[in-house]
Amino acid sequence: MRTYVQSLDRPVGIRKLFKAKRNKESAKIAWIPAQIRIAPFATPLSLRLRKTPLAKLLVSDDDPQVLDLVTLVLEDAGHTVVATGDATAVHSIASQPGIDAIVLDVNMPKSGFEILNELRGDPVTSTLPILFLSGLGGQEYRARGLVEGADDYMVKPFEPAELVLRIARLLSWRRRDPALAAEPANEVVTDAPDDNRLRFGRYEVLDVIGQGSMGTVYRGRDPRLERQVALKTIRLEPSSSMDQRQELLEQLRNEAITIARFSHPNIIVVYDMGGVERSAFIAMELVDGLSLRDVLRTGGPLPAERVIPMAAAIAKGLTLAHESEVIHRDVKPGNVLLGRDGAIKVSDFGLAFVVSALAIDSGEISGTPGYVPPEVMNARPYSKPGDLFGLGATIYESLTGVHPLTGATLRETIHNTLQGKIKPIHEYVNTPSELEGLVLALLSTDPKQRPTAFESAQEFDRLASEQQLSWSADILPPAV
């Protein structure tokens, strides 16, 4: 296991990652901070199952400690790194033959935005993939970076595995489809009029809500209906032909049509979808609130009296989807949205479908380690019981603050999943035995032993009714 340590002797918004030293005997990365917090190196499953294309990367940051860290992480992933703390030298270095991608800080003596504009304006460097890695995490900076031509934007402190994965995605697009190397490296759909606004189709982008390894979530506006929407994007890795990419977009369209017909308080409303060669997007209902993942990260586990009605709502949403023969494929806390108005909604049905289709096409296993059901790890098709496994893992984590299957390494996580090695909930927190039994049934290694979505909803509803429990949004912080 690799261990990464972050300094907490400064406010969270400006804390720095410290210089790493390789310990060859223990295969760990150690740190030299004053106050520390240890965080596991959680490598995405798809990254470990597919060899990352190796490349020559240019990295620039005016903080030598961060520069050393990024260099070490990328070299450890197998890449060759050209590192410079001199922002004025980036353009000249990038112009030299052999550079495949650039990782660039924003807040340097010479602004990263200025360097980006120079690179995009030079025919020699205009198509190089560029990732901003910056301590400036405000939405205005992230939106500006994407508008001005960066391919991706990450905020410090960062997860090393996520950085490696994002670099792998950038390199995959560039290398697998030579035609893309002749186009500006921007995921934006640009059929907008000349008003300098970032758009997806007819939707205006207002700001960035969040980012993931597969794309970006924007707050947008539909000028036709004069309402705000969420615009969730996913980057389509180039297939062997244009026809295959168009077929995938057509599958996404059909999936979006099905989901758009849903009318259920626990499923995000889908308004529209679209796509071009490199990106697909879905316009959907904008929820004023947080994901369950963010709630658990900031506030810790939830009491059973909150979890039970929340679990009932999620199961009800899955029930409607399954009755319509729609499978989510990635049920996890990050795809459960909690609104400040008390709403509980399952999101990402359509985009989870696209990720799964891309993974199948490339021979990967789709999903998040620990939420992928054991039968899928054994190369069986993803089916409805797989969603219930994800629900069980989500509820377990909501009650305990600990994932039921995650081990110290990816191999251990897979082993725990296949063997069903789960620590009883009551060893973490006092939980009603019926609730614990239901959650463990959802986590059964045998999909036939898991309750259906309908049965789960009934049981969670019964527990809530017997204890007179109801959901409340008082766990969410007030809007800023």
ZAMARGU-4260 file (C-alpha; in steps of 0.2 Angstrom, whole numbers, plus 5000, padded with zeros to 4 digits):
<rodrens>
0) 5000/5000/5000 | 5006/5017/4996 | 5002/5030/5009 | 5001/5049/5006 | 5001/5062/5020
5) 4994/5080/5019 | 4998/5094/5030 | 4984/5101/5041 | 4994/5115/5049 | 4986/5128/5037
10) 4968/5131/5032 | 4960/5118/5021 | 4959/5129/5006 | 4977/5133/5006 | 4986/5118/5013
15) 5000/5111/5003 | 5006/5093/4999 | 5024/5091/5005 | 5039/5084/4996 | 5039/5065/4995
20) 5053/5053/4998 | 5052/5035/4991 | 5055/5021/5003 | 5061/5007/4992 | 5060/4994/5006
25) 5042/4997/5011 | 5036/5003/4994 | 5028/5018/5002 | 5029/5037/5000 | 5032/5046/5016
30) 5031/5064/5020 | 5039/5077/5032 | 5025/5088/5038 | 5022/5096/5055 | 5004/5089/5057
35) 4998/5075/5047 | 4983/5066/5041 | 4985/5049/5032 | 4974/5045/5016 | 4974/5029/5006
40) 4979/5029/4988 | 4963/5023/4981 | 4967/5018/4963 | 4952/5017/4951 | 4948/5000/4946
45) 4948/5004/4928 | 4965/5012/4929 | 4972/4996/4936 | 4964/4985/4924 | 4970/4994/4909
50) 4988/4999/4905 | 4991/5018/4905 | 4999/5024/4889 | 5016/5031/4894 | 5021/5048/4889
55) 5033/5063/4890 | 5024/5076/4901 | 5029/5094/4905 | 5025/5099/4923 | 5026/5117/4929
60) 5023/5124/4946 | 5032/5138/4956 | 5031/5128/4972 | 5046/5116/4972 | 5038/5104/4984
65) 5022/5102/4974 | 5033/5101/4958 | 5042/5087/4966 | 5027/5078/4972 | 5018/5079/4955
70) 5034/5073/4946 | 5036/5058/4958 | 5017/5053/4956 | 5018/5054/4937 | 5035/5045/4936
75) 5029/5032/4947 | 5015/5029/4935 | 5028/5026/4921 | 5029/5043/4913 | 5044/5053/4909
80) 5042/5070/4916 | 5050/5087/4912 | 5048/5098/4927 | 5051/5117/4928 | 5047/5130/4941
85) 5050/5144/4928 | 5033/5148/4921 | 5041/5158/4907 | 5050/5143/4900 | 5034/5132/4898
90) 5031/5138/4880 | 5048/5135/4874 | 5049/5118/4882 | 5032/5113/4875 | 5038/5118/4858
95) 5051/5105/4858 | 5047/5088/4850 | 5041/5074/4861 | 5030/5083/4873 | 5013/5073/4874
100) 5004/5083/4888 | 5006/5097/4900 | 5001/5099/4919 | 5001/5118/4923 | 4998/5128/4939
105) 4988/5144/4937 | 4994/5155/4951 | 5012/5158/4946 | 5022/5174/4943 | 5017/5172/4925
110) 4999/5167/4925 | 4994/5149/4919 | 4980/5158/4909 | 4993/5168/4900 | 5003/5153/4896
115) 4988/5143/4891 | 4983/5157/4878 | 5001/5157/4871 | 5001/5138/4869 | 4984/5138/4861
120) 4989/5152/4849 | 5005/5143/4843 | 5001/5130/4829 | 5015/5119/4836 | 5007/5118/4854
125) 4989/5121/4850 | 4983/5103/4851 | 4993/5098/4866 | 4982/5092/4880 | 4983/5103/4895
130) 4978/5100/4913 | 4977/5114/4926 | 4982/5108/4943 | 4979/5123/4955 | 4976/5129/4972
135) 4963/5141/4965 | 4947/5131/4967 | 4934/5144/4965 | 4921/5140/4951 | 4926/5156/4942
140) 4944/5149/4940 | 4938/5132/4934 | 4926/5139/4922 | 4938/5151/4915 | 4951/5138/4913
145) 4939/5127/4903 | 4933/5142/4893 | 4950/5147/4888 | 4955/5130/4881 | 4961/5119/4895
150) 4956/5101/4894 | 4954/5098/4912 | 4955/5107/4929 | 4960/5099/4946 | 4961/5107/4963
155) 4975/5105/4976 | 4976/5096/4987 | 4973/5081/4975 | 4972/5063/4975 | 4987/5055/4966
160) 4977/5041/4958 | 4964/5054/4951 | 4979/5064/4943 | 4986/5048/4935 | 4968/5043/4929
165) 4965/5060/4921 | 4982/5060/4912 | 4978/5043/4905 | 4962/5049/4898 | 4970/5064/4890
170) 4983/5053/4882 | 4970/5040/4877 | 4960/5053/4867 | 4976/5060/4859 | 4984/5044/4854
175) 4969/5033/4849 | 4961/5045/4837 | 4974/5055/4827 | 4960/5066/4819 | 4958/5074/4837
180) 4976/5079/4837 | 4972/5092/4824 | 4957/5099/4834 | 4958/5111/4849 | 4958/5100/4864
185) 4942/5107/4872 | 4928/5096/4878 | 4915/5110/4875 | 4901/5109/4862 | 4903/5125/4853
190) 4888/5128/4842 | 4884/5145/4851 | 4883/5162/4843 | 4897/5174/4844 | 4894/5180/4861
195) 4909/5172/4870 | 4898/5161/4881 | 4902/5143/4884 | 4888/5132/4878 | 4882/5114/4876
200) 4869/5115/4862 | 4857/5129/4867 | 4862/5128/4885 | 4872/5142/4892 | 4886/5137/4905
205) 4885/5148/4921 | 4898/5140/4932 | 4906/5124/4937 | 4898/5113/4950 | 4910/5099/4951
210) 4922/5088/4942 | 4925/5069/4940 | 4937/5058/4931 | 4925/5056/4916 | 4919/5074/4914
215) 4912/5090/4922 | 4896/5095/4930 | 4890/5113/4926 | 4877/5124/4932 | 4868/5130/4916
220) 4853/5140/4909 | 4841/5135/4896 | 4837/5151/4887 | 4822/5144/4878 | 4812/5139/4894
225) 4821/5152/4905 | 4826/5139/4919 | 4843/5134/4927 | 4848/5116/4924 | 4863/5104/4928
230) 4874/5099/4913 | 4883/5083/4916 | 4896/5079/4903 | 4905/5063/4899 | 4920/5062/4887
235) 4918/5049/4874 | 4935/5040/4871 | 4937/5038/4852 | 4932/5021/4846 | 4939/5013/4830
240) 4927/5022/4819 | 4915/5037/4819 | 4901/5025/4816 | 4904/5016/4833 | 4904/5033/4842
245) 4888/5038/4833 | 4880/5022/4838 | 4885/5025/4857 | 4877/5042/4856 | 4862/5034/4849
250) 4861/5022/4863 | 4863/5036/4875 | 4849/5046/4867 | 4837/5030/4868 | 4842/5028/4887
255) 4839/5047/4890 | 4822/5046/4882 | 4817/5032/4893 | 4823/5041/4909 | 4815/5057/4903
260) 4798/5048/4904 | 4801/5044/4922 | 4790/5054/4934 | 4796/5050/4952 | 4801/5061/4966
265) 4817/5051/4969 | 4824/5051/4952 | 4832/5066/4944 | 4822/5073/4929 | 4831/5072/4913
270) 4827/5086/4900 | 4838/5084/4885 | 4854/5076/4879 | 4867/5079/4865 | 4884/5076/4860
275) 4898/5078/4847 | 4913/5067/4843 | 4922/5070/4860 | 4908/5074/4872 | 4891/5069/4877
280) 4880/5078/4889 | 4863/5077/4898 | 4853/5092/4904 | 4844/5088/4920 | 4836/5095/4935
285) 4847/5106/4946 | 4846/5101/4964 | 4850/5114/4977 | 4860/5103/4989 | 4874/5091/4991
290) 4878/5073/4986 | 4877/5060/5000 | 4896/5058/4997 | 4899/5076/5002 | 4888/5075/5017
295) 4897/5059/5023 | 4914/5067/5020 | 4911/5083/5029 | 4899/5077/5043 | 4903/5059/5046
300) 4890/5045/5047 | 4872/5048/5049 | 4860/5041/5063 | 4849/5026/5058 | 4833/5038/5060
305) 4840/5047/5045 | 4847/5033/5035 | 4831/5022/5035 | 4819/5035/5026 | 4833/5040/5015
310) 4836/5021/5010 | 4818/5019/5007 | 4818/5034/4995 | 4833/5027/4985 | 4825/5010/4984
315) 4809/5018/4977 | 4818/5027/4964 | 4827/5011/4959 | 4810/5001/4959 | 4803/5013/4945
320) 4819/5011/4935 | 4819/4992/4936 | 4801/4991/4932 | 4806/5001/4916 | 4820/4989/4913
325) 4833/5002/4916 | 4848/4998/4927 | 4859/5011/4935 | 4875/5002/4936 | 4884/5014/4948
330) 4874/5016/4964 | 4885/5025/4977 | 4884/5040/4988 | 4891/5051/4974 | 4875/5048/4964
335) 4863/5051/4978 | 4858/5070/4979 | 4851/5077/4995 | 4841/5094/4992 | 4839/5108/5005
340) 4820/5106/5001 | 4820/5089/5008 | 4822/5080/4991 | 4831/5063/4989 | 4836/5059/4971
345) 4846/5046/4962 | 4856/5053/4948 | 4867/5048/4933 | 4856/5034/4926 | 4860/5039/4908
350) 4879/5043/4911 | 4882/5027/4921 | 4875/5018/4905 | 4888/5027/4894 | 4902/5023/4906
355) 4897/5005/4906 | 4896/5004/4887 | 4913/5012/4885 | 4920/5000/4897 | 4912/4985/4889
360) 4919/4991/4872 | 4937/4992/4879 | 4936/4976/4889 | 4936/4985/4906 | 4925/4982/4921
365) 4914/4997/4924 | 4910/5005/4941 | 4918/5010/4957 | 4928/4998/4968 | 4918/4992/4982
370) 4902/4996/4974 | 4904/4984/4960 | 4895/4968/4964 | 4905/4952/4964 | 4896/4944/4950
375) 4902/4958/4938 | 4920/4955/4944 | 4917/4937/4939 | 4913/4943/4921 | 4895/4941/4922
380) 4883/4954/4915 | 4877/4969/4926 | 4859/4966/4931 | 4846/4973/4943 | 4853/4964/4958
385) 4870/4974/4955 | 4861/4990/4959 | 4855/4983/4975 | 4872/4978/4980 | 4877/4996/4977
390) 4863/5002/4988 | 4868/4990/5002 | 4886/4997/5001 | 4879/5015/5001 | 4868/5012/5017
395) 4882/5003/5026 | 4893/5018/5023 | 4880/5030/5028 | 4878/5021/5045 | 4896/5018/5049
400) 4906/5031/5039 | 4916/5016/5033 | 4915/5007/5017 | 4910/4988/5020 | 4923/4981/5008
405) 4937/4993/5005 | 4954/4986/5009 | 4972/4993/5011 | 4975/4989/4992 | 4964/4986/4977
410) 4968/4968/4977 | 4961/4967/4995 | 4945/4976/4990 | 4942/4964/4976 | 4945/4949/4987
415) 4934/4956/5001 | 4920/4959/4988 | 4922/4941/4980 | 4922/4933/4997 | 4909/4944/5006
420) 4921/4949/5020 | 4911/4962/5029 | 4912/4968/5047 | 4896/4968/5056 | 4888/4985/5057
425) 4885/4984/5076 | 4904/4983/5079 | 4904/5001/5073 | 4888/5008/5079 | 4872/5003/5088
430) 4860/4998/5074 | 4843/4990/5075 | 4845/4971/5071 | 4832/4972/5057 | 4841/4986/5048
435) 4858/4977/5049 | 4850/4961/5043 | 4843/4970/5028 | 4859/4979/5023 | 4869/4963/5024
440) 4856/4954/5013 | 4858/4968/5000 | 4877/4964/5001 | 4875/4946/4998 | 4888/4938/4986
445) 4874/4928/4978 | 4863/4940/4968 | 4848/4929/4970 | 4849/4931/4989 | 4847/4950/4988
450) 4830/4958/4990 | 4823/4967/4975 | 4822/4986/4974 | 4803/4984/4977 | 4806/4972/4992
455) 4819/4984/4999 | 4808/4999/4998 | 4794/4990/5007 | 4806/4984/5021 | 4814/5002/5023
460) 4797/5010/5023 | 4790/4997/5036 | 4805/5001/5048 | 4802/5020/5045 | 4783/5018/5049
465) 4786/5007/5064 | 4798/5020/5072 | 4789/5035/5065 | 4804/5041/5056 | 4805/5054/5042
470) 4819/5062/5032 | 4824/5080/5036 | 4837/5091/5027 | 4843/5098/5043 | 4859/5088/5041
475) 4864/5099/5026 | 4874/5116/5028 | 4865/5132/5023 | 4868/5138/5005 | 4883/5149/5003
</rodrens>
